[in-house]
């Protein structure tokens, strides 16, 4: 969640800076769902994510998000972007 929030703040354009990045968290018995909502220009969510070369200083965000969640989806809407992250709870088989 921290990586996703940092990216949302970092990549928000000048016109959307007055709008906050919002975080919604829903805890259910089977999973935790987190939504990061921003108003920036958005980006194309890649189908796959690979680590960049070790000397690169950025580009690891999507890889980390995919590696640490059970499901991740990126929804671009006319007035906002929503990154949905889901992680099963320890009690989920």
N, C-alpha and C positions, 0 to 999 in steps of 0.2 A: 504494500500500500504506500509506503514511503517513496519508493521509486516512482510509482505512478503519479503521486501528488507532486513530487519534485519536477517531473517532466511536464505536467500540466501547467505549473507555475512558470517554468523556464520558457516554454514555447507559446505562451499566451501573447498575442499581438498587442500593440499599443492601444487599439480601439477597445479591447475587451478587458484591459487591466482594472478598470473600475468594478468589474464584476468578480465576485469571489469564486475561488475553486471550492466546490462543496464536496463533502464526503458523507455518504450515507452507509450505515452498517446495519445489517439485519442478521441476527443470530437466531438460528432455528435448531431443532434437535439434530438434524442430519448434516447441516452445513452452515458456514458463515458466508454471507454475501456482502461485498463491499462495492460501492459505486462511487467513482470519482467523476465529477461533473465540472466541465470547464466551458468557456465561451470563446476559445481561441480558434485558429484556422483549421485545426484538426490535421490528421495525416492518414495515409493509407496503412491500415493494419495488415501486416504481412501474414501470409499463410503459414510460413515457417520462420524461425528465428535462429540464427547462428551467432556464436560469439565472434566479435571482431578480432583482428590481430592483437596480440598482447600490447603492442606499442600504441594502439589507438586509445585516446582518452575518453571516448564516449561510444555509444552504440550498443550498450549491454542491457538497456532497460527492458525491451520486449523479451529478450532471451530470459532474463531473470524472472519477469512476470510469468512467463509460460512455464518455467521450471519449478516455480514455487506455488503455483495454483493448480487446482484440478480442472478449472475451466476459466477461460478469459474471452470476453467479447468486447468489441469496440463499435459503438453505435454513433454514427455521425448524423446529426439532425440539423435542420436549418438554423436553429438558434442556440445549439449547444452540442457538446460531445459527451458521451457517457462511456466510461470504461467500467465494465462489470467483471468483477473477480469473484470466483467461488472456490471455497476450500471445504472439503468434507471434514467433519469433526472426528475426533479420535474414536468416538463410539460408533461411527458409521462403518459397516463391514465393507 
